[in-house]
Amino acid sequence: MMFKTIALAAALAIGAGAATAQTPPKQERSATDIKKAECKKEAKAKKFGIHFIQRKRFIEECMKRT
């Protein structure tokens, strides 16, 4: 019973924090966020499928390029 109460309290605390966090408008996004979004879009176009490790490596290499 005690574990359920603690788990519920933790879930509510996490949920409340996530609800207050808002994504900034595109004008306020940093250059790295914009570059990462472009790299993710490029990785999605390559269609890695279930090879999520290759996709992650591709995104990391893309971020290092420029």
KOLKEMI-472158 format. One record per residue: residue number from 0; x, y, z of N, C-alpha, C in turn. Coordinates in Angstrom, 3 decimals. Layout:
<sites>
{num:NUM; n.east:X; n.north:Y; n.up:Z; ca.east:X; ca.north:Y; ca.up:Z; c.east:X; c.north:Y; c.up:Z}
...
</sites>
This chain:
<sites>
{num:0; n.east:0.824; n.north:-1.178; n.up:0.000; ca.east:0.000; ca.north:0.000; ca.up:0.000; c.east:0.875; c.north:1.250; c.up:0.000}
{num:1; n.east:1.923; n.north:1.242; n.up:0.812; ca.east:2.805; ca.north:2.402; ca.up:0.910; c.east:3.520; c.north:2.651; c.up:-0.416}
{num:2; n.east:3.932; n.north:1.567; n.up:-1.086; ca.east:4.626; ca.north:1.700; ca.up:-2.363; c.east:3.726; c.north:2.351; c.up:-3.406}
{num:3; n.east:2.444; n.north:1.968; n.up:-3.433; ca.east:1.503; ca.north:2.551; ca.up:-4.389; c.east:1.338; c.north:4.044; c.up:-4.146}
{num:4; n.east:1.300; n.north:4.449; n.up:-2.893; ca.east:1.151; ca.north:5.863; ca.up:-2.556; c.east:2.371; c.north:6.656; c.up:-3.010}
{num:5; n.east:3.549; n.north:6.101; n.up:-2.781; ca.east:4.784; ca.north:6.767; ca.up:-3.182; c.east:4.872; c.north:6.841; c.up:-4.702}
{num:6; n.east:4.513; n.north:5.768; n.up:-5.375; ca.east:4.552; ca.north:5.753; ca.up:-6.837; c.east:3.567; c.north:6.762; c.up:-7.422}
{num:7; n.east:2.396; n.north:6.867; n.up:-6.838; ca.east:1.399; ca.north:7.823; ca.up:-7.300; c.east:1.886; c.north:9.255; c.up:-7.099}
{num:8; n.east:2.488; n.north:9.528; n.up:-5.961; ca.east:3.003; ca.north:10.868; ca.up:-5.680; c.east:4.121; c.north:11.230; c.up:-6.655}
{num:9; n.east:4.993; n.north:10.277; n.up:-6.951; ca.east:6.086; ca.north:10.529; ca.up:-7.892; c.east:5.544; c.north:10.775; c.up:-9.295}
{num:10; n.east:4.552; n.north:10.006; n.up:-9.701; ca.east:3.970; ca.north:10.180; ca.up:-11.027; c.east:3.301; c.north:11.543; c.up:-11.162}
{num:11; n.east:2.630; n.north:11.975; n.up:-10.117; ca.east:1.993; ca.north:13.290; ca.up:-10.151; c.east:3.029; c.north:14.412; c.up:-10.197}
{num:12; n.east:4.122; n.north:14.250; n.up:-9.488; ca.east:5.172; ca.north:15.269; ca.up:-9.487; c.east:5.824; c.north:15.374; c.up:-10.854}
{num:13; n.east:6.067; n.north:14.237; n.up:-11.467; ca.east:6.674; ca.north:14.230; ca.up:-12.799; c.east:5.704; c.north:14.811; c.up:-13.816}
{num:14; n.east:4.453; n.north:14.433; n.up:-13.727; ca.east:3.446; ca.north:14.930; ca.up:-14.658; c.east:3.241; c.north:16.422; c.up:-14.535}
{num:15; n.east:3.283; n.north:16.938; n.up:-13.339; ca.east:3.103; ca.north:18.378; ca.up:-13.128; c.east:4.276; c.north:19.149; c.up:-13.715}
{num:16; n.east:5.465; n.north:18.617; n.up:-13.588; ca.east:6.645; ca.north:19.281; ca.up:-14.148; c.east:6.619; c.north:19.274; c.up:-15.659}
{num:17; n.east:6.153; n.north:18.188; n.up:-16.241; ca.east:6.092; ca.north:18.094; ca.up:-17.692; c.east:4.999; c.north:18.988; c.up:-18.260}
{num:18; n.east:3.933; n.north:19.181; n.up:-17.514; ca.east:2.833; ca.north:20.011; ca.up:-17.992; c.east:3.228; c.north:21.480; c.up:-18.033}
{num:19; n.east:4.087; n.north:21.905; n.up:-17.124; ca.east:4.474; ca.north:23.316; ca.up:-17.094; c.east:5.564; c.north:23.629; c.up:-18.103}
{num:20; n.east:6.324; n.north:22.638; n.up:-18.523; ca.east:7.378; ca.north:22.871; ca.up:-19.500; c.east:6.759; c.north:23.073; c.up:-20.876}
{num:21; n.east:7.144; n.north:24.164; n.up:-21.523; ca.east:6.630; ca.north:24.457; ca.up:-22.843; c.east:7.798; c.north:24.541; c.up:-23.807}
{num:22; n.east:7.560; n.north:24.188; n.up:-25.049; ca.east:8.606; ca.north:24.310; ca.up:-26.050; c.east:8.680; c.north:25.763; c.up:-26.505}
{num:23; n.east:9.879; n.north:26.284; n.up:-26.635; ca.east:10.003; ca.north:27.678; ca.up:-27.062; c.east:9.649; c.north:27.824; c.up:-28.547}
{num:24; n.east:9.248; n.north:29.013; n.up:-28.960; ca.east:8.965; ca.north:29.232; ca.up:-30.373; c.east:10.222; c.north:29.038; c.up:-31.212}
{num:25; n.east:10.046; n.north:28.879; n.up:-32.520; ca.east:11.193; ca.north:28.612; ca.up:-33.385; c.east:12.236; c.north:29.720; c.up:-33.329}
{num:26; n.east:11.828; n.north:30.959; n.up:-33.093; ca.east:12.780; ca.north:32.059; ca.up:-33.044; c.east:13.717; c.north:31.929; c.up:-31.849}
{num:27; n.east:13.255; n.north:31.313; n.up:-30.776; ca.east:14.046; ca.north:31.207; ca.up:-29.561; c.east:14.826; c.north:29.897; c.up:-29.464}
{num:28; n.east:14.661; n.north:29.021; n.up:-30.417; ca.east:15.392; ca.north:27.752; ca.up:-30.368; c.east:16.863; c.north:27.990; c.up:-30.680}
{num:29; n.east:17.725; n.north:27.225; n.up:-30.044; ca.east:19.154; ca.north:27.400; ca.up:-30.262; c.east:19.560; c.north:26.777; c.up:-31.591}
{num:30; n.east:20.747; n.north:27.120; n.up:-32.033; ca.east:21.254; ca.north:26.616; ca.up:-33.304; c.east:21.417; c.north:25.099; c.up:-33.259}
{num:31; n.east:21.820; n.north:24.557; n.up:-32.093; ca.east:21.999; ca.north:23.108; ca.up:-31.995; c.east:20.664; c.north:22.381; c.up:-32.087}
{num:32; n.east:19.613; n.north:22.978; n.up:-31.512; ca.east:18.297; ca.north:22.355; ca.up:-31.611; c.east:17.822; c.north:22.307; c.up:-33.057}
{num:33; n.east:18.057; n.north:23.388; n.up:-33.779; ca.east:17.650; ca.north:23.446; ca.up:-35.182; c.east:18.445; c.north:22.435; c.up:-35.998}
{num:34; n.east:19.758; n.north:22.366; n.up:-35.761; ca.east:20.615; ca.north:21.419; ca.up:-36.491; c.east:20.218; c.north:19.978; c.up:-36.176}
{num:35; n.east:19.909; n.north:19.697; n.up:-34.914; ca.east:19.519; ca.north:18.338; ca.up:-34.528; c.east:18.210; c.north:17.949; c.up:-35.198}
{num:36; n.east:17.282; n.north:18.891; n.up:-35.293; ca.east:16.010; ca.north:18.615; ca.up:-35.955; c.east:16.229; c.north:18.319; c.up:-37.433}
{num:37; n.east:17.143; n.north:19.054; n.up:-38.066; ca.east:17.458; ca.north:18.799; ca.up:-39.475; c.east:18.100; c.north:17.429; c.up:-39.653}
{num:38; n.east:19.005; n.north:17.067; n.up:-38.738; ca.east:19.667; ca.north:15.758; ca.up:-38.817; c.east:18.663; c.north:14.628; c.up:-38.611}
{num:39; n.east:17.717; n.north:14.808; n.up:-37.684; ca.east:16.696; ca.north:13.786; ca.up:-37.463; c.east:15.811; c.north:13.631; c.up:-38.690}
{num:40; n.east:15.501; n.north:14.739; n.up:-39.323; ca.east:14.681; ca.north:14.691; ca.up:-40.532; c.east:15.420; c.north:13.945; c.up:-41.650}
{num:41; n.east:16.718; n.north:14.215; n.up:-41.777; ca.east:17.533; ca.north:13.539; ca.up:-42.784; c.east:17.637; c.north:12.040; c.up:-42.480}
{num:42; n.east:17.778; n.north:11.686; n.up:-41.204; ca.east:17.862; ca.north:10.279; ca.up:-40.802; c.east:16.548; c.north:9.566; c.up:-41.087}
{num:43; n.east:15.439; n.north:10.253; n.up:-40.866; ca.east:14.136; ca.north:9.654; ca.up:-41.131; c.east:13.971; c.north:9.371; c.up:-42.624}
{num:44; n.east:14.505; n.north:10.268; n.up:-43.451; ca.east:14.410; ca.north:10.088; ca.up:-44.897; c.east:15.235; c.north:8.889; c.up:-45.362}
{num:45; n.east:16.297; n.north:8.564; n.up:-44.630; ca.east:17.131; ca.north:7.416; ca.up:-44.998; c.east:16.480; c.north:6.087; c.up:-44.652}
{num:46; n.east:15.448; n.north:6.106; n.up:-43.831; ca.east:14.664; ca.north:4.917; ca.up:-43.480; c.east:15.532; c.north:3.793; c.up:-42.927}
{num:47; n.east:16.069; n.north:4.007; n.up:-41.743; ca.east:16.887; ca.north:2.997; ca.up:-41.092; c.east:16.058; c.north:1.827; c.up:-40.570}
{num:48; n.east:14.762; n.north:2.004; n.up:-40.475; ca.east:13.894; ca.north:0.924; ca.up:-40.008; c.east:14.129; c.north:0.606; c.up:-38.552}
{num:49; n.east:14.364; n.north:-0.665; n.up:-38.246; ca.east:14.544; ca.north:-1.076; ca.up:-36.857; c.east:15.971; c.north:-0.870; c.up:-36.361}
{num:50; n.east:16.838; n.north:-0.368; n.up:-37.191; ca.east:18.249; ca.north:-0.199; ca.up:-36.838; c.east:18.446; c.north:1.138; c.up:-36.122}
{num:51; n.east:17.920; n.north:1.222; n.up:-34.910; ca.east:17.932; ca.north:2.478; ca.up:-34.177; c.east:19.333; c.north:2.907; c.up:-33.775}
{num:52; n.east:20.252; n.north:1.966; n.up:-33.606; ca.east:21.621; ca.north:2.325; ca.up:-33.245; c.east:22.303; c.north:3.004; c.up:-34.434}
{num:53; n.east:22.087; n.north:2.489; n.up:-35.632; ca.east:22.654; ca.north:3.125; ca.up:-36.821; c.east:22.077; c.north:4.522; c.up:-37.005}
{num:54; n.east:20.781; n.north:4.659; n.up:-36.750; ca.east:20.147; ca.north:5.970; ca.up:-36.880; c.east:20.750; c.north:6.959; c.up:-35.877}
{num:55; n.east:20.942; n.north:6.505; n.up:-34.638; ca.east:21.524; ca.north:7.372; ca.up:-33.610; c.east:22.939; c.north:7.786; c.up:-34.004}
{num:56; n.east:23.735; n.north:6.849; n.up:-34.505; ca.east:25.088; ca.north:7.172; ca.up:-34.949; c.east:25.070; c.north:8.172; c.up:-36.091}
{num:57; n.east:24.130; n.north:7.989; n.up:-37.031; ca.east:24.015; ca.north:8.910; ca.up:-38.149; c.east:23.724; c.north:10.323; c.up:-37.650}
{num:58; n.east:22.814; n.north:10.441; n.up:-36.697; ca.east:22.465; ca.north:11.757; ca.up:-36.155; c.east:23.664; c.north:12.377; c.up:-35.454}
{num:59; n.east:24.418; n.north:11.585; n.up:-34.698; ca.east:25.599; ca.north:12.097; ca.up:-34.010; c.east:26.652; c.north:12.576; c.up:-35.006}
{num:60; n.east:26.881; n.north:11.795; n.up:-36.071; ca.east:27.848; ca.north:12.193; ca.up:-37.100; c.east:27.383; c.north:13.442; c.up:-37.835}
{num:61; n.east:26.098; n.north:13.530; n.up:-38.087; ca.east:25.544; ca.north:14.699; ca.up:-38.748; c.east:25.754; c.north:15.949; c.up:-37.894}
{num:62; n.east:25.594; n.north:15.810; n.up:-36.591; ca.east:25.785; ca.north:16.943; ca.up:-35.694; c.east:27.253; c.north:17.382; c.up:-35.657}
{num:63; n.east:28.174; n.north:16.451; n.up:-35.831; ca.east:29.596; ca.north:16.773; ca.up:-35.800; c.east:30.072; c.north:17.452; c.up:-37.087}
{num:64; n.east:29.367; n.north:17.198; n.up:-38.189; ca.east:29.805; ca.north:17.729; ca.up:-39.484; c.east:29.912; c.north:19.250; c.up:-39.500}
{num:65; n.east:28.926; n.north:19.921; n.up:-38.970; ca.east:28.984; ca.north:21.400; ca.up:-39.005; c.east:28.588; c.north:21.993; c.up:-37.687}
</sites>
